[in-house]
Amino acid sequence: MGSKGNAPKPPKTLAAGPQVEISAEQPALEFFFLKTAPQLASFFSHGFFQGSVLQRSFTEPAVRQAMGAIGFLHKRVAKGRLLERDDQSHSKSDIHIQLYNRSIRSVIKASHEPDTLPVIIMVSLLFACFELLNRNPSSATAHIKSGIGLLQSWRDKANQQMTLGRGKELTPESRFLEEEIAPLLSILDLNLLGDDKPNRTQFMLNPIVKGRLRLATRFESLDEAKVVLIDIIAAAMGHPKSESVDEEREDETNTQNFLLPSTGIDAMWMWSKAVDYLTLRHGNSWDKRERRSANSLYLTQYNLHLSVVVFQVQGECDWDKHRNDYEELIRVCRAILSDSEELMNYFTRMINLDSGLMYALHFGAWKCRWPKLRQESLDLLMRIPKRDWDFEARHFYQIFTRIKEKEEEFKPLPMNYNSEEICPPEHVRIHDFTVNQPKSLAGSNVYEVSFWTKPEGPQGEWHISTEQISLKTPRAANTVIPSNLLPRKV
């Protein structure tokens, strides 16, 4: 199908520049395949980043140039070289920008040809990854929105065709778009921050029947379980939008292990049970890659469980009842990080697009007040990729370390006490933190961090103390201000 007029437009901040020599492109492509692609693929998206992208790069200049731009930029960032323009406007340090612009021109040219929609959406995904590495989440969000819009238009047209030719199997193009492209677009859309997030109509992977998700209750693969999980989270965060299922197909699905959960908690419970059953049936036969994927899903199960606990706790001391959960979170996080370090050395671990480590360690490094477990969680927080989506992991490490110091200043010290078995009392515990816009002071970014406590107990008034903290941020970085990912009890 033609896609004229739908290709991404170049950002105004990027100058076109001279043509990049092929010799400069080759090392960047090599770095992308050896270092960047495994990291972006993480545990689930290997088919796209380590398969389809490579195949398309042989015939599609736009894909090859976008990969080169990402590879060169990733290499610079991983080596700690600052993303600052040299005085000469077209120095070697600008190769990633030149490749990026060449890819934009190539995809605009390709958009005038028929049957190029998969390439255009693929390049939109690569551009989003480029902008994430370039610390520009707003531009990454724009590329994801563009890709979702194109895919939704294709779905609208394909649905009409499928109605006329019901019963036909998915074409190679349909399989690629629905099984590789759509889940990645949805994952990126869910995790990138945006001002319109509360009112956003979410892009769904599964159909909607009578306003509710049609979800499988039995999974045959970890990838299938991941897709359903993405939809559950998307439905909870926005207003689901998807193709409706006609009555004939709806009657069919009611007899084939599908349920329509009425609430997000119901859906999470069903999903968790289905993952347990999948593990019971196939866990012993999984290879190393599948076990890594299973660990990532298992961590998500614990994140979902603790997300429900957030709404059940009445006071901060209630978190102490979940010591077994913290121990399990630490075990799984340690296993995931060990897998990650085996897949890619520390030199290249710059960004995380998959496992939910940052969210999990909000519980372990903050809500867990058991001293030894808390310190283990803080240590793990410093081992995760330097950036988790829009956030800097080091920022949370500094904030949670300060929370630990403040809470433990007031620990009671009875005779013959064991410091590993004593948690801070309720009245000194920090319930929430907020961070203001940074101020530049002596070459560093200084943030005002406010800590929220209830000195008179859970039913008392809030007390807010504010400190100035220098949160380590690379220069020339467009970093999202850290915020509490857990809802505050009002």
C-alpha positions in Angstrom: 0.0 0.0 0.0 1.2 3.5 -0.6 2.2 5.8 2.3 2.7 9.1 0.6 2.8 12.0 2.9 3.1 10.0 6.1 6.9 9.8 6.5 8.5 11.4 9.5 9.7 14.9 9.1 13.2 16.0 10.1 13.5 18.0 13.4 14.3 21.6 12.9 17.3 21.3 15.2 19.1 18.9 12.9 21.1 20.4 10.0 21.3 18.3 6.9 25.1 18.4 6.6 27.3 16.8 4.0 27.0 13.2 2.8 28.6 10.7 5.2 31.2 8.5 3.7 30.5 4.8 3.6 33.6 4.2 5.6 32.2 6.1 8.6 28.9 4.1 8.4 30.5 0.6 8.6 31.9 0.9 12.1 28.6 2.3 13.4 26.7 -0.6 11.9 29.1 -3.1 13.4 28.7 -1.5 16.8 24.9 -1.5 16.4 24.8 -5.3 15.7 27.3 -6.3 18.3 26.4 -4.0 21.2 23.3 -2.0 20.6 20.9 -4.5 19.1 21.2 -7.1 22.0 20.6 -4.3 24.5 17.5 -2.9 22.7 16.2 -6.5 22.2 16.6 -7.3 25.9 14.5 -10.4 26.6 11.6 -10.2 24.1 12.3 -8.1 21.0 15.2 -10.0 19.6 13.1 -10.9 16.5 13.0 -7.2 15.5 16.3 -5.8 16.6 18.4 -8.9 15.9 16.5 -10.3 12.9 14.2 -8.1 10.9 16.3 -4.9 11.2 19.3 -6.8 9.8 17.4 -8.3 6.9 15.8 -5.0 5.9 19.1 -3.1 6.1 20.5 -5.0 3.1 17.8 -3.5 0.8 16.5 -0.4 2.6 18.9 2.6 2.9 16.6 4.3 5.5 16.9 1.3 7.8 20.6 1.0 7.4 21.3 4.7 8.0 19.0 4.8 11.1 20.9 1.8 12.5 24.2 3.6 11.8 23.0 6.7 13.5 22.0 4.8 16.6 25.2 2.7 16.7 27.5 5.8 16.4 25.5 7.7 19.0 25.4 4.7 21.4 29.2 4.3 21.1 29.8 7.9 22.0 27.4 7.9 24.9 28.7 4.6 26.2 32.3 6.0 26.2 31.2 9.0 28.2 31.7 11.5 25.4 29.4 14.4 25.9 26.8 15.2 23.2 28.1 18.7 22.6 28.5 20.2 19.1 32.1 21.1 18.1 32.8 24.6 16.8 33.0 23.2 13.3 29.5 22.5 12.4 30.2 19.3 10.5 33.0 17.6 12.5 33.3 13.8 13.0 31.3 14.1 16.2 28.2 14.9 14.1 28.2 11.7 12.1 25.2 10.3 14.0 23.3 13.5 13.1 24.3 13.2 9.4 23.2 9.6 9.3 20.0 10.4 11.0 19.2 13.1 8.4 20.2 10.8 5.6 17.7 8.2 6.9 15.0 10.8 7.1 15.6 11.8 3.4 15.6 8.1 2.4 12.3 7.3 4.2 10.6 10.4 2.7 11.7 9.1 -0.8 10.5 5.6 0.1 7.1 6.9 1.2 6.2 7.7 -2.4 6.6 4.1 -3.4 3.9 1.3 -2.9 4.1 -1.3 -0.1 6.6 0.6 2.0 4.5 1.0 5.2 6.4 -1.7 7.2 9.7 0.1 6.4 8.4 3.5 7.4 7.0 2.2 10.7 10.3 0.3 11.3 12.3 3.5 10.8 9.9 5.4 13.2 10.8 2.8 15.9 14.5 3.2 15.2 14.2 7.0 15.3 12.5 6.7 18.7 15.4 4.6 20.0 17.8 7.2 18.7 16.0 10.0 20.5 15.9 8.0 23.7 19.7 7.6 23.6 20.0 11.3 22.6 18.0 12.2 25.8 15.1 13.7 23.9 12.0 11.8 25.1 9.6 14.3 23.6 10.9 13.6 20.0 10.9 9.9 20.8 7.2 10.2 21.7 6.5 12.0 18.5 8.0 9.2 16.4 6.0 6.6 18.4 2.8 8.5 17.8 3.5 8.6 14.1 4.2 4.9 14.0 1.0 4.1 15.9 -1.1 6.4 13.6 0.3 4.6 10.5 -0.3 1.2 11.9 -3.8 2.1 13.0 -4.6 3.3 9.5 -3.2 0.0 8.1 -5.4 -1.9 10.5 -8.5 0.0 9.4 -7.9 -0.9 5.8 -6.7 -4.5 6.5 -9.8 -5.1 8.6 -12.0 -4.3 5.7 -10.0 -6.7 3.5 -10.2 -9.5 6.2 -14.0 -9.1 6.3 -14.2 -9.9 2.6 -11.7 -12.7 2.8 -12.5 -14.2 6.2 -10.5 -17.3 7.2 -7.3 -16.4 5.4 -4.1 -16.7 7.4 -2.1 -13.7 8.2 0.1 -12.5 5.3 3.9 -12.0 6.0 3.3 -8.3 6.2 0.4 -8.6 8.6 2.4 -11.0 10.8 5.4 -8.7 10.9 3.3 -5.7 11.8 1.2 -7.3 14.4 3.7 -9.7 16.1 6.9 -7.6 15.9 6.0 -3.9 15.3 2.8 -3.5 17.3 4.1 -4.8 20.7 7.2 -2.6 20.5 5.1 0.5 19.6 2.8 -0.2 22.6 5.7 -0.8 25.0 7.3 2.5 24.0 4.0 4.3 24.1 3.3 3.1 27.7 6.7 4.0 29.1 7.5 7.3 27.4 6.1 10.2 29.5 3.9 12.8 27.9 1.7 15.7 28.9 -1.4 14.0 27.3 -0.8 10.6 29.0 -4.0 10.8 31.3 -6.2 11.5 28.3 -4.5 9.3 25.7 -6.4 6.7 23.8 -4.3 3.7 24.2 -3.2 1.5 21.3 -4.3 -2.1 21.9 -2.9 -5.4 20.6 -5.9 -7.6 21.4 -9.5 -6.9 20.3 -12.1 -5.3 22.5 -15.4 -7.1 22.9 -18.3 -5.1 24.3 -15.9 -2.5 25.8 -13.7 -5.1 27.5 -10.4 -6.8 26.6 -10.6 -10.2 25.1 -7.7 -12.0 26.9 -6.4 -15.6 26.5 -6.5 -17.7 29.7 -4.0 -20.1 28.4 -0.6 -19.1 27.0 1.5 -21.2 24.7 4.6 -19.0 24.8 6.3 -16.3 26.9 5.9 -13.9 24.0 2.2 -14.4 24.0 2.1 -13.8 27.7 4.1 -10.6 27.3 1.6 -9.3 24.6 -1.4 -9.8 26.9 0.5 -8.1 29.8 1.1 -5.1 27.6 -2.6 -4.8 26.9 -3.6 -5.1 30.5 -1.3 -2.3 31.5 -2.4 -0.2 28.5 -6.1 -0.6 29.4 -5.3 0.4 33.0 -3.5 3.6 31.9 -5.8 4.9 29.2 -8.9 4.5 27.2 -8.6 1.3 25.1 -9.2 1.5 21.4 -9.1 -1.4 19.1 -11.0 -3.1 16.3 -14.3 -4.6 17.5 -15.0 -8.3 17.0 -18.0 -9.2 15.0 -20.7 -11.4 16.5 -19.7 -14.5 14.7 -16.1 -14.3 15.8 -17.2 -13.3 19.3 -19.3 -16.4 19.7 -16.3 -18.4 18.6 -13.9 -16.9 21.1 -16.3 -17.6 24.0 -15.5 -21.3 23.5 -11.8 -21.0 23.1 -10.3 -20.1 26.4 -11.0 -16.4 26.4 -12.4 -14.2 29.2 -13.4 -10.6 29.4 -12.2 -9.3 32.8 -14.3 -6.5 34.3 -11.4 -4.8 36.2 -7.7 -4.4 35.9 -7.2 -6.4 39.1 -9.2 -9.3 37.6 -7.1 -9.2 34.4 -3.8 -9.2 36.4 -5.0 -12.1 38.5 -6.0 -14.1 35.3 -2.7 -13.2 33.6 -0.6 -14.3 36.6 -2.4 -17.6 36.9 -1.9 -18.2 33.1 1.8 -17.5 33.4 2.1 -19.9 36.4 0.4 -22.6 34.3 2.6 -21.9 31.3 5.7 -22.3 33.6 4.4 -25.5 35.0 3.8 -27.0 31.5 6.9 -25.8 29.7 9.4 -24.5 32.3 11.6 -27.5 32.4 12.2 -27.4 28.6 13.0 -23.7 28.3 16.5 -22.7 27.0 18.7 -20.0 28.5 17.0 -17.2 26.5 13.6 -18.3 27.5 14.6 -18.6 31.2 15.8 -15.0 31.0 12.4 -13.9 29.5 10.6 -15.9 32.2 12.6 -14.1 34.9 11.5 -10.8 33.4 7.9 -11.8 33.4 8.2 -13.2 36.9 9.5 -9.8 38.1 6.5 -8.2 36.5 4.2 -10.5 38.4 5.7 -9.3 41.6 5.5 -5.7 40.5 1.8 -6.2 39.8 1.3 -7.9 43.2 3.0 -5.0 45.1 1.0 -2.5 43.0 -2.1 -3.9 44.5 -0.5 -3.8 48.0 0.1 -0.1 47.6 -3.6 0.5 47.9 -4.0 -1.9 50.8 -1.4 -0.5 53.2 -2.7 1.9 55.8 0.6 3.1 57.2 4.2 2.8 56.3 4.9 0.1 58.9 2.5 -2.2 56.9 5.2 -2.6 54.3 7.2 -4.5 56.9 4.8 -7.4 56.5 6.2 -8.1 53.0 9.7 -9.2 53.8 9.3 -12.4 51.8 8.3 -10.3 48.8 11.4 -8.1 49.1 13.6 -11.2 49.3 12.1 -12.6 46.2 12.3 -9.3 44.3 16.0 -9.1 45.2 16.6 -12.6 44.0 14.8 -12.0 40.6 16.5 -8.6 40.1 19.9 -10.2 40.8 19.2 -13.0 38.3 18.0 -10.5 35.6 21.0 -8.3 36.1 23.4 -11.3 35.9 21.7 -12.3 32.6 22.0 -8.7 31.3 25.7 -8.5 32.2 26.3 -11.8 30.4 24.5 -10.5 27.3 26.2 -7.2 27.2 29.2 -5.8 29.1 28.9 -2.8 31.4 30.4 -0.5 28.8 27.3 -0.6 26.6 24.5 -0.9 29.3 23.0 2.6 28.8 19.2 2.1 28.5 16.6 -0.4 29.6 13.4 -1.1 27.5 12.1 -4.2 29.2 12.3 -5.7 32.6 10.7 -3.2 35.0 13.8 -3.1 37.4 13.3 0.6 38.3 9.8 0.1 39.5 10.7 -3.1 41.4 13.5 -1.3 43.2 11.2 1.5 44.3 9.8 -1.2 46.7 13.1 -2.8 47.6 15.2 0.3 48.1 12.6 2.5 49.7 9.5 0.7 51.1 11.6 -2.2 52.4 13.1 -0.9 55.8 14.8 -4.2 56.7 18.4 -2.8 56.8 20.2 -5.6 55.0 17.6 -6.1 52.3 17.3 -2.4 51.8 21.0 -2.1 51.2 21.0 -5.0 48.8 18.3 -3.2 46.8 20.3 0.0 46.7 23.3 -1.9 45.4 21.2 -3.5 42.7 19.8 0.0 41.8 23.3 1.0 40.9 23.8 -2.0 38.7 20.8 -1.4 36.4 21.3 0.4 33.1 22.2 4.1 33.7 18.9 5.1 32.2 15.6 3.4 32.7 13.4 4.9 30.0 13.3 8.6 30.7 14.8 8.4 34.2 18.4 8.4 35.5 18.9 5.4 37.8 21.5 7.4 39.8 19.0 10.0 40.8 16.8 7.4 42.5 19.8 5.8 44.1 20.8 9.2 45.7 17.3 10.0 46.8 16.6 6.6 48.3 20.0 6.6 50.0 19.1 9.9 51.6 15.7 8.6 52.7 17.5 5.6 54.3 19.9 7.9 56.2 17.1 10.2 57.4 14.9 7.3 58.6 17.7 5.4 60.3 18.9 8.5 62.2 16.0 8.0 64.5 16.1 4.2 65.0 15.6 3.2 68.6 18.7 1.6 70.2 17.7 -0.9 72.9 20.3 -2.8 74.8 21.7 -5.9 72.9 19.8 -4.8 69.8 20.4 -6.4 66.4 20.5 -3.6 63.9 19.5 -6.0 61.1 16.2 -6.8 62.7 15.0 -3.2 63.6 13.0 -1.1 61.2 12.4 2.7 61.7 9.3 3.7 63.6 6.3 4.9 61.8 6.6 8.6 62.8 10.0 9.0 61.1 9.3 7.2 57.9 9.2 9.1 54.6 5.9 8.5 52.8 6.7 10.5 49.7 9.3 12.8 48.0 9.0 15.5 45.4 11.7 17.1 43.3 11.7 20.6 41.9 13.3 21.9 38.7 17.1 21.9 39.0 19.2 25.0 39.4 22.7 25.2 38.0 25.2 25.9 40.8 29.0 25.8 40.4 28.6 23.6 37.3 26.3 21.1 38.9 22.5 20.6 38.8 21.2 21.2 42.3 17.6 20.0 43.0 15.3 20.9 45.9 14.1 17.5 47.2 11.2 17.6 49.6 10.5 14.7 52.0 7.0 14.0 53.3 6.5 12.6 56.7 3.7 12.2 59.3 5.3 12.8 62.7 2.0 12.4 64.5 1.2 9.0 62.9 -0.9 8.0 59.8 -3.8 10.1 60.7 -1.8 13.2 61.5 -0.8 16.2 59.3 1.9 16.2 56.7 5.3 17.5 57.5 7.6 18.5 54.6 11.3 19.1 54.9 13.3 20.3 51.9 17.0 19.8 51.1 19.2 20.8 48.3 20.8 17.7 46.6 23.2 17.7 43.7 21.9 14.8 41.6 24.5 13.6 39.2 23.5 14.3 35.7 25.7 14.3 32.6 26.1 17.6 31.0 24.0 18.3 27.8 21.5 15.8 29.2 17.8 16.3 28.7 16.8 14.2 31.8 13.3 13.8 33.2 13.1 15.0 36.8 12.8 12.0 39.2 9.4 11.4 40.7 7.7 8.9 43.0 6.4 6.0 40.9 4.1 4.9 43.7 0.9 6.8 44.6 1.0 8.8 47.8 -1.6 8.0 50.5 -3.6 11.2 51.0 
